[in-house]
């Protein structure tokens, strides 16, 4: 029976996490498995990996073949390096003490890299948070300035409306005044003037003299 170390999908849609299992290569991906040796959650940054180191190493030494993703996980956790060093001890390249020293040194370097990555992520997260807070502060200041301007405009309008209006003199349009007839006032001549200008009738000259009757 060919045995593989692979992932079994769990969780909901778009929120998947995986179990690291040892299963028959002919079994379905999410089917039966022989043993569960860890968990893998790619949704976190960095990814969360829980692995039983000794069980994974034992299955590798017994001939289990990891999938591509599980090989990366086992390399990240140092299982593949440990297997390689133990094979070197069996071949006599170095003793077990040297193998342990090399492995411990590699683990220290790997842990330091992980810590640097975590600190970098935390710093970038803090910087992003500060940037978001600064942008939000600018938006709030702009809104406050706009609101203050609006309130000032409303106060100015209310003050202008409360003041009494000055009376407005009505003036005739220029066209009407231009076309209006000009009325000139004339004074009547006094009656004395008319009588002075009239001809004077001489009553004495116009009437004939009374005839004297002959005496008898």
C-alpha positions in Angstrom: 0.0 0.0 0.0 1.4 3.4 -1.0 1.2 5.8 1.8 1.1 9.6 1.4 1.3 12.5 3.7 -1.2 15.0 2.4 -3.9 17.6 3.3 -7.5 16.9 4.1 -9.7 20.0 3.6 -11.9 21.2 6.4 -14.0 24.3 7.1 -16.4 26.3 5.1 -16.3 27.9 1.7 -13.6 30.6 1.5 -12.7 29.8 5.1 -10.9 26.5 4.6 -8.2 25.0 6.8 -6.6 21.6 6.5 -5.6 18.5 8.5 -2.2 17.0 7.8 -2.9 13.3 7.5 -1.3 10.0 6.5 -3.6 8.2 4.1 -3.6 5.6 1.4 -2.8 7.2 -2.0 -6.0 5.6 -3.5 -8.3 7.2 -0.9 -10.3 10.4 -1.8 -8.8 13.7 -0.7 -11.3 14.1 2.2 -11.9 10.4 2.7 -10.5 8.0 5.2 -7.0 8.3 6.5 -4.6 6.3 8.7 -3.5 9.0 11.1 -3.7 12.7 11.6 -0.3 14.3 12.4 -1.1 18.0 12.3 -3.1 21.1 11.2 -2.4 23.8 8.6 -4.3 27.1 8.4 -3.3 29.3 5.5 -5.7 32.1 6.4 -3.3 33.6 9.0 -0.1 35.5 8.2 2.2 33.8 8.7 0.4 30.5 8.2 -0.4 28.5 11.4 1.2 25.0 11.4 0.7 22.5 14.1 2.8 19.3 13.5 3.7 16.2 15.5 7.4 16.3 14.6 8.2 12.7 15.8 5.2 11.1 14.0 6.0 13.0 10.7 9.6 11.9 10.9 8.7 8.3 11.6 6.3 8.1 8.6 9.0 9.6 6.4 11.5 7.1 7.5 9.0 4.3 6.8 8.6 5.4 3.2 5.6 7.8 3.3 5.6 10.2 0.3 4.5 13.8 1.1 2.6 15.9 -1.4 4.1 19.2 -2.7 2.4 21.3 -0.1 3.2 18.9 2.7 6.8 18.7 1.6 7.0 22.5 1.9 5.4 22.3 5.4 7.8 19.5 6.5 10.8 21.5 5.2 9.6 24.6 7.0 9.4 22.7 10.3 12.7 21.0 9.8 11.5 17.4 9.5 13.2 16.9 6.1 16.5 18.3 7.5 16.3 16.0 10.5 15.7 13.0 8.3 18.7 14.0 6.1 21.0 14.3 9.1 19.9 10.9 10.5 20.7 9.3 7.2 24.1 10.9 7.3 24.7 9.4 10.8 23.7 6.0 9.5 26.2 6.4 6.6 28.9 7.4 9.0 29.4 10.9 7.6 29.2 12.4 11.1 28.1 11.3 14.5 24.8 11.9 16.2 26.1 14.8 18.4 27.2 16.7 15.2 23.8 16.0 13.7 22.1 17.4 16.8 24.3 20.5 16.8 23.6 21.2 13.1 19.9 20.7 13.6 19.8 23.0 16.7 21.8 25.7 14.8 19.4 25.5 11.9 16.4 25.7 14.2 17.7 28.8 15.9 18.3 30.5 12.5 14.8 29.5 11.3 13.2 30.7 14.5 15.0 34.1 14.1 13.7 34.4 10.5 10.2 33.7 11.7 10.5 36.3 14.5 11.8 38.9 12.0 8.9 38.1 9.7 6.4 38.4 12.5 7.9 41.7 13.8 7.9 43.0 10.2 4.2 42.1 9.8 3.4 43.7 13.2 5.3 46.9 12.2 3.6 47.1 8.8 0.3 46.5 10.5 1.0 49.3 13.0 2.1 51.6 10.2 -1.0 50.8 8.2 -3.1 51.5 11.3 -1.4 54.9 11.9 -1.9 55.7 8.2 -5.6 54.9 8.4 -6.0 57.0 11.6 -4.2 59.9 10.0 -6.4 59.7 6.9 -9.5 59.5 9.1 -8.4 62.5 11.1 -7.9 64.6 7.9 -11.4 63.6 6.8 -12.9 64.5 10.1 -11.1 67.9 10.1 -12.4 68.6 6.5 -15.9 67.7 7.6 -15.7 70.0 10.7 -14.4 72.9 8.6 -17.2 72.4 6.1 -19.8 72.3 8.9 -18.4 75.4 10.5 -18.6 77.3 7.2 -22.2 76.2 6.7 -23.1 77.3 10.1 -21.4 80.7 9.6 -23.3 81.1 6.3 -26.7 80.3 8.0 -25.9 82.7 10.9 -25.1 85.5 8.4 -28.3 84.9 6.5 -30.3 84.9 9.7 -28.7 88.2 10.8 -29.4 89.8 7.4 -33.1 88.6 7.6 -33.5 90.1 11.1 -32.5 93.6 10.0 -35.3 96.0 8.8 -35.5 96.8 5.2 -35.0 100.4 4.0 -38.0 101.9 2.0 -37.5 101.9 -1.7 -38.6 104.9 -3.7 -40.5 104.1 -6.8 -39.2 105.8 -9.9 -41.0 105.9 -13.2 -39.2 104.2 -16.0 -37.0 106.4 -18.2 -39.1 105.5 -21.3 -42.3 106.6 -19.7 -40.9 109.9 -18.5 -39.4 110.6 -22.0 -42.7 110.0 -23.8 -44.8 111.9 -21.2 -46.3 115.2 -22.5 -44.9 118.4 -21.2 -47.5 120.6 -19.5 -46.8 124.2 -19.2 -48.8 126.4 -16.9 -50.1 129.7 -18.4 -51.5 132.5 -16.3 -54.7 134.2 -17.5 -54.4 137.9 -18.3 -56.2 140.0 -15.8 -59.6 141.4 -16.7 -58.3 144.9 -16.4 -56.0 144.4 -19.3 -58.8 143.2 -21.5 -60.9 146.2 -20.6 -57.9 148.5 -21.2 -57.4 147.0 -24.7 -61.0 147.2 -25.7 -62.0 150.4 -27.7 -63.7 153.1 -25.7 -67.1 154.1 -27.2 -67.7 157.8 -27.3 -71.4 158.1 -26.5 -71.5 161.8 -27.2 -70.4 161.7 -30.7 -72.3 158.7 -31.7 -75.8 159.7 -30.7 -77.4 162.5 -32.8 -78.3 165.7 -31.1 -81.9 166.1 -30.0 -83.8 168.2 -32.5 -85.5 171.1 -31.1 -89.2 171.3 -31.8 -90.5 174.6 -33.3 -92.4 176.6 -31.0 -95.8 177.5 -32.1 
